[in-house]
């Protein structure tokens, strides 16, 4: 098992796994033998995390390195086009005006485009599912959260991560119903999950599927 050791002023050993790479943060005084023993003890956990990364990479393709885009659960090719003056998604392709040939300019433009799409699509779907479930909310806003797909505050204001537009409509519906259910139950009690299940029976599968896409919340920052 290959890993990088970073020595620093700290008391404990810690293992960080990012993009399939393993880093061990170690106290300056830690011996190589102690570090090797620690990694060996954590081997099952490390293998699990590496397997999760491999599954994400298989599903997301080049989305994580920005060579592809994603919309509505579909991995899309990003294509520069002289014929398009604005960004447009069509038949699994995201067409980019040629003025966005620079990678950083492309990422900035895509982020703005995703947020415009999110504001339109997510608010409309939130309104529809609120009417369907009878669960009302007080306010709506997009969020740039690093680890959450959505939230509902004590005043029943719902915030949705704009990156949700990258996911399939079914997973978007689950997140929205999850947050709408919090307007009735501000916890994760049995009553809360019963409400979620009433309107989204297959919620356990959706929760599991969301883990595959968790890395998307780190994009476009």
PyMOL commands that set and color helices and strands:
alter all, ss='L'
color gray80, all
select helices_A, chain A and resi 32-41+43-65+98-100+103-133+162-166+169-181+190-199+203-212+214-218
alter helices_A, ss='H'
color red, helices_A
select strands_A, chain A and resi 4-8+14-18+21-27+68-71+74-81+88-90+93-97+139-143+150-152+157-161
alter strands_A, ss='S'
color yellow, strands_A
deselect
rebuild
show_as cartoon
